Amino acid sequence: MATAKIAISIEEDILHRLDILVKSRVFPNRSKAIQEAIREKLNKVEQNRLAVECAKLNPEFEQALADEGISAEREEWPEY
């Protein structure tokens, strides 16, 4: 996958903690650590957004809609 270089500002305390992890070989370098952190945060935000949208659904309505679609399709199926 293609990568792009960016410049960021980061609090010194966070940078110090990050450097400890890199020195301990938890991460090979700062860049990989930051990439992984951003990836995890994006996944969490996306999952949370999906959960919020799913919570808006009405289970009875969704079931009725699914049942309606199945019965309509069933009439078009050939007899075996």
C-alpha positions as CSV (number, residue, x, y, z in Angstrom):
1,M,0.0,0.0,0.0
2,A,1.3,3.5,-0.8
3,T,2.3,5.7,2.0
4,A,2.6,9.4,2.4
5,K,4.8,11.5,4.6
6,I,3.1,14.0,6.9
7,A,4.2,16.3,9.7
8,I,2.4,16.2,13.0
9,S,2.6,18.0,16.3
10,I,2.6,15.8,19.4
11,E,2.7,16.6,23.1
12,E,6.1,15.9,24.6
13,D,4.8,13.5,27.2
14,I,3.1,11.4,24.5
15,L,6.3,11.4,22.4
16,H,8.4,10.3,25.4
17,R,6.0,7.4,26.1
18,L,6.1,6.5,22.4
19,D,9.8,6.5,22.3
20,I,10.0,4.2,25.3
21,L,7.8,1.7,23.4
22,V,10.1,2.0,20.4
23,K,13.2,1.5,22.5
24,S,11.6,-1.5,24.1
25,R,10.9,-2.9,20.6
26,V,7.2,-2.9,21.0
27,F,7.2,-1.0,17.7
28,P,10.0,-0.9,15.1
29,N,9.8,2.9,14.9
30,R,7.6,5.9,15.6
31,S,5.9,5.8,12.2
32,K,4.7,2.2,12.6
33,A,3.4,3.0,16.1
34,I,1.5,6.0,15.0
35,Q,0.1,4.2,11.9
36,E,-1.2,1.4,14.2
37,A,-2.7,3.8,16.7
38,I,-4.5,5.7,13.9
39,R,-5.7,2.4,12.3
40,E,-7.1,1.2,15.6
41,K,-8.8,4.5,16.3
42,L,-10.4,4.6,12.8
43,N,-11.7,1.0,13.2
44,K,-13.1,1.9,16.6
45,V,-14.9,5.0,15.3
46,E,-16.3,3.1,12.3
47,Q,-17.5,0.3,14.5
48,N,-19.1,2.7,16.9
49,R,-20.8,4.5,14.0
50,L,-22.2,1.2,12.7
51,A,-23.5,0.4,16.1
52,V,-25.2,3.8,16.4
53,E,-26.8,3.4,13.0
54,C,-27.9,-0.2,13.8
55,A,-29.5,1.0,17.1
56,K,-31.7,3.3,15.1
57,L,-33.3,0.3,13.3
58,N,-36.7,-1.0,14.3
59,P,-36.3,-4.8,14.6
60,E,-40.0,-5.5,13.9
61,F,-40.0,-3.4,10.8
62,E,-36.8,-4.9,9.5
63,Q,-38.1,-8.4,10.1
64,A,-41.4,-7.6,8.4
65,L,-39.4,-6.2,5.4
66,A,-37.2,-9.3,5.2
67,D,-40.2,-11.6,5.4
68,E,-42.0,-9.6,2.7
69,G,-39.0,-9.8,0.4
70,I,-38.8,-13.6,0.9
71,S,-42.5,-14.3,0.3
72,A,-42.4,-12.1,-2.9
73,E,-39.3,-14.0,-4.1
74,R,-40.7,-17.4,-3.2
75,E,-43.7,-16.9,-5.6
76,E,-41.1,-16.5,-8.5
77,W,-39.2,-19.7,-7.6
78,P,-39.8,-22.7,-9.8
79,E,-41.4,-25.8,-8.3
80,Y,-39.1,-28.8,-7.9
